Amino acid sequence: MKIYLDGEFYEKENAKISVFDHGLLYGDGVFEGIRFYHGRVFRLAEHIDRLHDSAKAICLQIPQTKFEMIDAVLATIRQNELQDGYVRLVVTRGSGDLGLNPALCPRPTVFIIASRITLYPEEMYRHGLHVVTCATRRIPHGALSPMVKSLNYLNNVLAKIEAQQAGAGEGLMLNEQGFVAECTGDNIFTVKNGKILTPAISSGALSGITRQVTFEMAAELGIAISEPDMTRYDIFTADECFLTGTAAEVIPVVKLDSRVIGDGVPGPVTRALIERFHQLTETTGTAIY
Ligand SMILES: Cc1ncc(COP(=O)(O)O)c(C=O)c1O
């Protein structure tokens, strides 16, 4: 495996960063997870835009332009001769001293890993996931914008641990007001009376790229979509529920906190979206080779 690190490619065992890197010491940095299918990178420009927005919001100057970053992602996949897989792109504040001061980190660290990923077993896409509500709340906007895809994922990690301890496939995260925000690594949607609902970004959700694709697919399919304040009640009483994310794609949810959602099987809207999503990943994207 060849890893991109600050403009050079290294074998996996030689791709090393300093223990003084503030990405490691303080979670000070931003990242993206990007998928490629059949030799094409899905929604690459959108991911690079979000990376730059995340960096701008935390006063981190990415050394590469957006075009250079796109080239670096494509070059990393080419170096590994992959057609299908997952890219992890990370930009940290770089090496400094042991204090917080980011001004002492002269150069951000940029690394790109192109590999494979399977988040959920195939049967979960056919039968649906069980989700539990986590006690750990989503980070409030006033502390750190949930829009920033930062290296501070500890609250999501803690929520994931809760979900795993409960034997669930994903954990539902609420915001400080008790409204639904999202899951630990995915956005959440319901279907009620033929209409799609999803919490607004202001609820504490990440502005997911797959979430945006879902809005586009719903428009194509002529299904109305809205972004109300949502509580667990709205999920308990929904006809269908599904999650979206780069790694998870579109995955059905059939249970929340032991309440069966709808008929307890993936519903027709979810299935139509999964099918359309696969068509999009097969037919669109930035060519790698
Ligand atoms: C907290 C969180 N919410 C939602 C998502 C889904 O976003 P996307 O569709 O851009 O992968 C992710 C994954 O990136 C995430 O980490």
The ligand as a Gaussian input file, in Angstrom:
#p B3LYP/6-31G(d) Opt

LIG

0 1
 C      -20.960000      12.479000      12.027000
 C      -21.250000      12.166000      10.608000
 N      -22.472000      12.421000      10.113000
 C      -22.801000      12.144000       8.842000
 C      -21.886000      11.596000       7.966000
 C      -22.269000      11.322000       6.543000
 O      -21.661000      12.261000       5.686000
 P      -21.202000      11.880000       4.208000
 O      -22.429000      11.479000       3.480000
 O      -20.597000      13.124000       3.664000
 O      -20.232000      10.764000       4.328000
 C      -20.602000      11.313000       8.436000
 C      -19.591000      10.713000       7.554000
 O      -18.843000      11.353000       6.939000
 C      -20.275000      11.619000       9.767000
 O      -19.049000      11.372000      10.242000

